[in-house]
């Protein structure tokens, strides 16, 4: 009999293998001892729900609170870089309102869902596990397809953003062969860094976060006496709402991406909720304060606010020295964003392999660094191939696929509350079911809006990826049935 995790027990107990689906005997039966904890049961246990095996307590290089905060920060933002199109699309007034309001209707609900489910089911795979446990393996696979593809597409935007900022200092990297070489080299070098392990990547993210945010702290401080609040009321003459909403969404989503690495986190039941609270506050302030400084202390028209304009705004406010510092910060932020997203995608594939949705070799670890090298290699190859699409197309396609995944994620969250009300949740969103439904419906309405305003090209790309993903699911089932490839037996089929 395979070991089980008793979810009514302390949150960080983990099995060495997949749990079986049959419930454990309750006290008073012929088998009233919990084999996981080797303690007698004095009362019927709470709901027992299988979790992935990828929760390791033998590794010493597990993620702690501070590195996790910065990995979440880089999963989502990495600083205000890339927020400029919101100003050009609608003007300072709407951009400021958007970045003030959007965290409340989107970031906080998504973070609360992530905190509860990451602490309740603390294994690699994150949202894939949640959908699998709520609705079965097909929906787990569908979630994995949408979220994985949105992640690698999103990851492909960072080399492009890197080249855009760098071209303002050294113009040859902004076009032609210089652009292609820059994007390719960045992909290769940063994927190699990812092989060194999450602990190193996490502390590297801390350093990058401090360096990339520090020039904006200075810019905001220097801008205060130069700010004219009337400039915040400016609106763009010609508004591009599609670009505006896509920019808001792209800059404030992916809060759940770090959940795919939950099996690598030290004491996830406590660490995840705390890390998410700090990351939400840090990210929200990291957008709104520089936007208030940049739009309030300069006379630049909304049309000037293209990607990379924060550097020009800093030059107007404080001089070229700060402009160049922000350029460097943008490069470092792109590095951190890329590393966080690549790690998330690779560990998601580990979780899918542990669930039996992908072949076992996706869970293989590099011998010294214990990193999922197969997932890192595959994610790097896909990201590199997508890095040469236009930036706006990359963002819109990632948003569409992510929106599909998030609707399924909110549904999984609600259904797990209904299906497993007694599941041990170290952190529990303090709302009853009607409140949870409302909490999830508000951001879901925005998700529908983001998908509704997508272009035909984005629809086509997203539909093509979804159909291909479903086809691969049935190919994997066929391979499992025929014994062509080795799979874990821990799936829920």
C-alpha positions as CSV (number, residue, x, y, z in Angstrom):
1,X,0.0,0.0,0.0
2,X,1.4,3.4,-0.9
3,X,1.8,6.0,1.7
4,X,-0.7,8.7,2.3
5,X,-0.7,12.3,3.5
6,X,-3.1,13.0,6.3
7,X,-4.3,16.5,5.5
8,X,-5.8,16.9,9.0
9,X,-2.2,16.6,10.4
10,X,0.5,19.3,10.6
11,X,0.8,20.9,7.2
12,X,4.4,20.1,6.3
13,X,4.2,16.3,6.6
14,X,4.7,14.8,3.2
15,X,4.7,11.3,1.6
16,X,7.6,9.8,-0.2
17,X,5.2,8.4,-2.9
18,X,1.8,9.3,-4.2
19,X,-1.1,8.8,-2.0
20,X,-3.8,6.2,-2.8
21,X,-7.3,7.4,-3.5
22,X,-9.0,5.2,-0.9
23,X,-9.8,6.9,2.5
24,X,-7.9,5.8,5.6
25,X,-9.8,3.8,8.2
26,X,-11.1,5.8,11.1
27,X,-10.4,5.2,14.8
28,X,-12.0,2.1,16.2
29,X,-11.4,-0.1,13.2
30,X,-8.9,-2.9,13.0
31,X,-6.4,-0.5,11.4
32,X,-6.6,2.6,13.5
33,X,-3.0,3.7,13.2
34,X,-1.9,6.3,10.7
35,X,1.1,4.8,8.9
36,X,2.3,8.2,7.8
37,X,2.6,9.7,11.3
38,X,2.9,6.4,13.3
39,X,0.4,7.9,15.9
40,X,-2.9,6.5,17.0
41,X,-6.0,8.3,15.7
42,X,-8.3,9.4,18.5
43,X,-11.0,10.8,16.1
44,X,-12.0,10.5,12.5
45,X,-9.5,12.3,10.3
46,X,-10.3,15.3,8.2
47,X,-10.6,15.0,4.4
48,X,-7.7,13.0,2.9
49,X,-6.7,14.3,-0.5
50,X,-3.7,12.9,-2.4
51,X,-0.9,15.3,-3.1
52,X,2.1,15.0,-5.4
53,X,5.3,13.3,-4.4
54,X,7.3,16.3,-5.3
55,X,7.4,17.7,-1.8
56,X,11.0,17.0,-0.7
57,X,12.2,17.1,2.9
58,X,15.6,15.7,2.1
59,X,16.9,18.7,0.2
60,X,18.7,21.4,2.2
61,X,18.4,24.1,-0.5
62,X,14.7,24.8,0.0
63,X,13.2,28.2,-0.7
64,X,12.7,30.4,2.4
65,X,10.6,33.5,2.9
66,X,12.7,36.3,1.5
67,X,13.8,34.5,-1.8
68,X,10.2,33.4,-2.3
69,X,8.9,37.0,-1.9
70,X,11.3,38.1,-4.7
71,X,10.6,35.2,-6.9
72,X,6.8,36.0,-6.7
73,X,7.7,39.7,-7.3
74,X,9.5,38.7,-10.5
75,X,6.8,36.2,-11.5
76,X,4.5,39.2,-11.6
77,X,6.3,42.5,-12.1
78,X,10.0,42.9,-11.5
79,X,9.4,46.7,-11.2
80,X,7.4,49.2,-13.2
81,X,9.2,48.4,-16.5
82,X,6.6,47.6,-19.2
83,X,3.9,49.7,-17.5
84,X,4.5,52.7,-19.9
85,X,2.0,51.6,-22.6
86,X,-0.9,52.1,-20.2
87,X,-0.1,55.8,-20.2
88,X,0.3,56.0,-23.9
89,X,-2.9,54.0,-24.4
90,X,-5.2,56.1,-22.2
91,X,-3.2,58.8,-20.5
92,X,-1.9,59.4,-17.0
93,X,-5.3,59.6,-15.3
94,X,-6.6,56.2,-16.5
95,X,-3.2,54.6,-16.0
96,X,-3.0,55.7,-12.3
97,X,-6.6,54.7,-11.7
98,X,-5.9,51.3,-13.3
99,X,-2.9,50.6,-11.2
100,X,-4.7,51.7,-8.1
101,X,-7.9,49.7,-8.6
102,X,-6.7,46.6,-10.5
103,X,-4.7,45.1,-7.5
104,X,-8.0,45.0,-5.5
105,X,-10.1,43.4,-8.2
106,X,-7.5,41.1,-9.5
107,X,-4.2,40.7,-7.6
108,X,-5.7,40.2,-4.1
109,X,-8.3,37.6,-5.1
110,X,-5.7,35.7,-7.2
111,X,-3.2,35.9,-4.3
112,X,-5.8,34.6,-1.8
113,X,-6.7,31.6,-3.9
114,X,-3.0,30.9,-4.4
115,X,-2.2,31.2,-0.6
116,X,-5.0,28.8,0.3
117,X,-4.4,26.1,-2.3
118,X,-0.6,26.2,-2.2
119,X,-0.7,25.7,1.6
120,X,-3.3,23.0,1.4
121,X,-1.7,21.0,-1.5
122,X,2.0,21.9,-1.2
123,X,3.5,20.0,-4.1
124,X,5.1,20.9,-7.4
125,X,2.6,21.5,-10.1
126,X,0.5,24.1,-8.3
127,X,-2.6,25.0,-10.2
128,X,-2.3,21.7,-12.3
129,X,-2.8,19.7,-9.0
130,X,-5.7,21.9,-8.0
131,X,-7.6,21.4,-11.3
132,X,-6.8,17.7,-11.3
133,X,-8.1,17.2,-7.7
134,X,-11.2,19.2,-8.4
135,X,-12.3,18.0,-11.8
136,X,-10.0,15.1,-12.9
137,X,-6.9,14.6,-15.0
138,X,-8.2,16.0,-18.3
139,X,-8.8,19.4,-16.6
140,X,-5.5,19.1,-14.9
141,X,-3.9,18.7,-18.3
142,X,-5.9,21.5,-19.8
143,X,-4.9,23.8,-17.0
144,X,-1.3,22.7,-17.5
145,X,-1.5,23.4,-21.2
146,X,-2.9,26.9,-20.8
147,X,-0.7,28.0,-17.9
148,X,2.5,26.5,-19.2
149,X,2.1,28.0,-22.7
150,X,1.1,31.4,-21.2
151,X,4.2,31.2,-19.0
152,X,6.7,30.5,-21.8
153,X,5.0,33.0,-24.1
154,X,5.2,35.5,-21.3
155,X,8.8,34.6,-20.7
156,X,9.5,35.3,-24.4
157,X,8.5,38.9,-23.8
158,X,11.5,39.6,-21.5
159,X,14.3,39.2,-24.0
160,X,12.3,41.6,-26.2
161,X,11.9,44.1,-23.4
162,X,15.6,43.6,-22.5
163,X,16.6,44.6,-26.1
164,X,14.2,47.6,-26.1
165,X,15.7,49.1,-23.1
166,X,19.3,48.3,-24.0
167,X,18.8,49.9,-27.5
168,X,18.2,53.2,-25.8
169,X,21.8,53.1,-24.6
170,X,23.3,51.1,-27.5
171,X,21.1,51.4,-30.6
172,X,22.5,48.5,-32.7
173,X,20.8,45.9,-30.4
174,X,17.4,47.3,-31.2
175,X,17.0,46.0,-34.8
176,X,18.4,43.6,-37.3
177,X,21.1,41.1,-36.5
178,X,22.0,42.9,-33.3
179,X,18.5,42.3,-31.9
180,X,18.5,38.6,-32.9
181,X,21.9,38.0,-31.3
182,X,20.9,39.8,-28.1
183,X,17.7,37.8,-27.7
184,X,19.4,34.5,-28.4
185,X,22.4,35.1,-26.1
186,X,20.1,36.2,-23.3
187,X,18.0,33.0,-23.6
188,X,21.0,30.7,-23.6
189,X,22.9,32.4,-20.7
190,X,19.9,32.7,-18.4
191,X,18.7,29.2,-19.0
192,X,22.2,28.0,-17.9
193,X,21.8,30.1,-14.7
194,X,18.5,28.4,-14.0
195,X,20.3,25.0,-13.9
196,X,22.0,26.1,-10.7
197,X,18.9,25.5,-8.6
198,X,16.0,27.4,-7.0
199,X,17.9,28.4,-3.9
200,X,20.6,30.2,-5.9
201,X,18.0,31.6,-8.3
202,X,15.9,32.8,-5.4
203,X,18.7,34.7,-3.7
204,X,19.9,36.0,-7.1
205,X,16.3,37.4,-7.4
206,X,16.7,39.2,-4.1
207,X,19.8,41.0,-5.4
208,X,18.2,41.8,-8.7
209,X,15.1,43.1,-7.0
210,X,17.0,45.5,-4.8
211,X,19.1,46.8,-7.8
212,X,16.2,47.1,-10.2
213,X,13.9,49.0,-7.7
214,X,16.5,51.3,-6.2
215,X,16.6,53.8,-9.1
216,X,12.8,54.2,-9.0
217,X,12.9,54.9,-5.2
218,X,15.5,57.7,-6.0
219,X,13.4,59.0,-9.0
220,X,10.3,59.2,-6.8
221,X,12.1,61.0,-4.0
222,X,13.7,63.5,-6.4
223,X,10.4,64.1,-8.3
224,X,8.3,65.0,-5.3
225,X,9.1,68.8,-5.3
226,X,8.6,68.9,-9.2
227,X,5.2,67.1,-9.3
228,X,2.2,69.1,-10.5
229,X,-0.9,67.1,-9.7
230,X,-2.8,68.6,-12.6
231,X,-0.6,66.6,-14.9
232,X,-2.2,63.4,-13.5
233,X,-5.5,64.4,-15.0
234,X,-4.3,64.3,-18.6
235,X,-6.0,61.8,-20.9
236,X,-4.8,60.5,-24.2
237,X,-6.6,62.0,-27.2
238,X,-7.0,58.6,-29.0
239,X,-7.5,55.8,-26.5
240,X,-6.5,52.2,-27.2
241,X,-8.5,50.3,-24.6
242,X,-7.2,46.9,-25.9
243,X,-3.6,47.9,-25.2
244,X,-4.6,49.6,-21.9
245,X,-6.3,46.5,-20.4
246,X,-3.7,44.1,-21.8
247,X,-0.9,46.2,-20.2
248,X,-2.7,46.3,-16.8
249,X,-3.3,42.5,-17.0
250,X,0.1,41.6,-18.1
251,X,1.8,43.7,-15.4
252,X,-0.3,42.4,-12.5
253,X,-1.0,38.7,-13.2
254,X,0.9,35.4,-12.7
255,X,0.5,35.6,-8.9
256,X,-0.1,31.8,-8.9
257,X,3.0,30.9,-10.9
258,X,5.2,30.3,-7.9
259,X,2.7,27.7,-6.7
260,X,4.3,25.3,-9.2
261,X,7.4,25.3,-7.0
262,X,5.5,24.7,-3.7
263,X,7.3,21.4,-3.2
264,X,10.6,23.3,-3.0
265,X,9.4,25.8,-0.4
266,X,10.3,25.4,3.3
267,X,7.1,25.2,5.4
268,X,4.8,26.2,2.5
269,X,1.8,26.4,4.8
270,X,3.3,29.4,6.6
271,X,5.7,30.7,4.0
272,X,3.4,31.1,1.0
273,X,0.7,33.4,2.6
274,X,3.3,35.6,4.2
275,X,5.3,35.9,1.0
276,X,2.2,36.7,-1.1
277,X,1.2,39.5,1.3
278,X,4.6,41.2,1.1
279,X,4.8,40.7,-2.7
280,X,1.4,42.2,-3.3
281,X,2.3,45.4,-1.3
282,X,5.7,45.7,-2.9
283,X,4.5,45.2,-6.4
284,X,1.5,47.6,-6.1
285,X,3.7,50.4,-4.7
286,X,6.4,49.6,-7.3
287,X,4.0,50.5,-10.0
288,X,1.9,53.4,-8.6
289,X,4.7,55.5,-7.1
290,X,7.0,55.7,-10.2
291,X,4.0,56.3,-12.4
292,X,2.9,59.2,-10.1
293,X,6.5,60.6,-10.2
294,X,7.0,60.2,-13.9
295,X,3.7,61.6,-15.1
296,X,3.5,64.3,-12.5
297,X,7.1,65.7,-12.7
298,X,7.5,65.8,-16.5
299,X,5.6,67.5,-19.4
300,X,5.8,64.5,-21.7
301,X,2.7,63.8,-23.7
302,X,1.0,60.4,-23.4
303,X,2.2,59.5,-26.9
304,X,5.8,59.6,-25.6
305,X,5.2,56.8,-23.1
306,X,6.3,53.8,-25.1
307,X,8.2,50.8,-23.7
308,X,11.3,52.1,-22.0
309,X,10.1,55.7,-21.4
310,X,10.7,55.4,-17.7
311,X,14.4,55.8,-18.4
312,X,13.8,59.0,-20.4
313,X,11.5,60.3,-17.6
314,X,14.2,59.7,-15.1
315,X,16.7,61.6,-17.2
316,X,14.3,64.6,-17.3
317,X,13.7,64.5,-13.6
318,X,17.3,63.9,-12.3
319,X,19.7,63.7,-15.2
320,X,21.4,61.2,-17.4
321,X,23.0,59.3,-14.5
322,X,19.6,58.1,-13.3
323,X,18.5,57.4,-16.9
324,X,21.4,55.0,-17.3
325,X,20.8,53.5,-13.9
326,X,17.2,52.7,-14.9
327,X,18.4,51.2,-18.1
328,X,20.7,48.9,-16.1
329,X,17.8,48.2,-13.8
330,X,15.6,47.2,-16.7
331,X,18.2,44.8,-17.9
332,X,18.5,43.3,-14.4
333,X,14.7,43.2,-14.1
334,X,14.4,41.3,-17.4
335,X,16.9,38.8,-16.1
336,X,14.9,38.3,-12.9
337,X,11.6,38.0,-14.7
338,X,13.0,35.4,-17.1
339,X,14.5,33.3,-14.3
340,X,11.4,33.3,-12.3
341,X,9.1,32.4,-15.2
342,X,11.5,29.7,-16.5
343,X,11.7,28.1,-13.0
344,X,7.9,28.1,-12.7
345,X,7.4,26.4,-16.1
346,X,10.1,23.8,-15.4
347,X,8.6,22.8,-12.0
348,X,5.1,22.8,-13.4
349,X,6.3,20.0,-15.8
350,X,7.7,18.2,-12.8
351,X,4.3,18.3,-11.1
352,X,2.6,17.1,-14.2
353,X,5.0,14.2,-14.4
354,X,4.4,13.4,-10.7
355,X,0.6,13.4,-11.5
356,X,1.2,10.9,-14.3
357,X,0.1,13.4,-16.9
358,X,3.6,13.5,-18.5
359,X,6.3,10.8,-18.8
360,X,8.5,10.3,-15.8
361,X,11.6,11.7,-17.5
362,X,10.1,15.2,-17.0
363,X,10.7,14.8,-13.3
364,X,14.4,13.9,-13.7
365,X,16.8,16.1,-11.7
366,X,20.3,17.2,-12.6
367,X,22.7,15.2,-10.4
368,X,24.4,18.1,-8.5
369,X,22.0,21.0,-8.5
370,X,18.8,18.9,-8.4
371,X,17.1,21.0,-11.0
372,X,14.5,19.7,-13.5
373,X,16.8,19.9,-16.5
374,X,14.4,18.4,-19.0
375,X,11.7,21.1,-18.2
376,X,14.3,23.9,-18.3
377,X,15.6,22.7,-21.7
378,X,12.2,22.4,-23.2
379,X,11.0,25.7,-21.8
380,X,14.1,27.5,-23.1
381,X,13.7,26.1,-26.6
382,X,10.0,27.2,-26.8
383,X,10.8,30.6,-25.3
384,X,13.6,31.2,-27.8
385,X,11.4,30.3,-30.7
386,X,8.7,32.8,-29.5
387,X,11.0,35.6,-28.6
388,X,11.0,37.0,-32.1
389,X,7.3,37.7,-32.2
390,X,6.1,41.3,-31.8
391,X,6.0,42.4,-28.1
392,X,2.2,43.3,-28.3
393,X,1.3,39.9,-29.8
394,X,3.3,38.1,-27.1
395,X,1.6,40.0,-24.3
396,X,-1.9,39.5,-25.8
397,X,-1.5,35.8,-26.5
398,X,-0.1,35.1,-23.0
399,X,-3.0,37.1,-21.5
400,X,-5.6,35.1,-23.4
401,X,-4.3,31.7,-22.5
402,X,-3.7,32.8,-18.9
403,X,-7.3,34.0,-18.8
404,X,-8.6,30.6,-19.8
405,X,-6.5,29.0,-17.1
406,X,-7.6,31.4,-14.4
407,X,-11.3,30.8,-15.0
408,X,-10.6,27.1,-14.5
409,X,-8.5,27.9,-11.5
410,X,-11.2,29.9,-9.8
411,X,-13.7,27.1,-10.6
412,X,-11.3,24.6,-9.0
413,X,-10.9,26.7,-5.9
414,X,-14.7,26.9,-5.4
415,X,-15.3,23.3,-6.2
416,X,-12.6,22.1,-3.8
417,X,-14.3,24.1,-1.1
418,X,-17.6,22.3,-1.9
419,X,-16.1,18.9,-2.6
420,X,-13.6,18.8,0.3
421,X,-14.8,21.3,2.9
422,X,-12.8,19.5,5.6
423,X,-9.5,19.6,3.7
424,X,-6.8,20.8,6.0
425,X,-5.9,24.4,4.9
426,X,-3.1,26.0,6.9
427,X,-4.3,29.2,5.4
428,X,-8.0,29.6,4.6
429,X,-9.6,32.6,2.9
430,X,-11.9,33.9,5.7
431,X,-15.1,33.9,3.6
432,X,-18.1,31.6,3.3
433,X,-19.0,30.0,-0.1
434,X,-21.2,32.9,-1.3
435,X,-18.5,35.4,-0.5
436,X,-15.9,33.2,-2.3
437,X,-18.1,33.0,-5.4
438,X,-18.4,36.8,-5.5
439,X,-14.7,37.2,-4.9
440,X,-14.0,35.0,-7.9
441,X,-16.7,36.4,-10.2
442,X,-15.4,39.9,-10.2
443,X,-11.9,39.0,-11.6
444,X,-13.5,36.4,-13.9
445,X,-15.6,39.2,-15.5
446,X,-12.4,41.0,-16.2
447,X,-10.9,37.8,-17.7
448,X,-13.9,37.6,-20.1
449,X,-13.3,41.2,-21.1
450,X,-9.6,40.6,-21.8
451,X,-10.5,37.7,-24.0
452,X,-13.4,39.5,-25.7
453,X,-11.1,42.4,-26.9
454,X,-8.4,40.1,-28.3
455,X,-7.6,40.3,-32.0
456,X,-8.3,37.5,-34.5
457,X,-4.5,36.6,-34.5
458,X,-4.6,36.1,-30.7
459,X,-7.8,34.0,-31.0
460,X,-6.1,31.9,-33.7
461,X,-2.9,31.4,-31.8
462,X,-4.8,30.5,-28.6
463,X,-7.2,28.1,-30.3
464,X,-4.3,26.4,-32.1
465,X,-2.4,25.9,-28.9
466,X,-5.5,24.6,-27.1
467,X,-6.3,22.0,-29.8
468,X,-2.7,20.9,-29.9
469,X,-2.6,20.5,-26.2
470,X,-5.7,18.4,-26.1
471,X,-4.3,16.2,-28.9
472,X,-1.1,15.7,-26.9
473,X,-3.2,14.7,-23.9
474,X,-4.8,11.8,-25.8
475,X,-1.4,10.9,-27.2
476,X,0.0,10.6,-23.7
477,X,-3.0,8.4,-22.7
478,X,-2.3,6.2,-25.6
479,X,1.4,6.0,-24.7
480,X,0.5,5.1,-21.2
481,X,-1.9,2.4,-22.3
482,X,0.6,0.9,-24.7
483,X,3.5,1.2,-22.3
484,X,5.5,3.2,-24.9
485,X,6.7,5.6,-22.1
486,X,7.0,5.3,-18.4
487,X,4.5,7.3,-16.3
488,X,4.0,7.8,-12.6
489,X,1.1,5.8,-11.1
490,X,0.0,8.8,-9.1
491,X,-2.6,10.1,-11.5
492,X,-6.2,10.4,-10.7
493,X,-7.5,8.6,-13.7
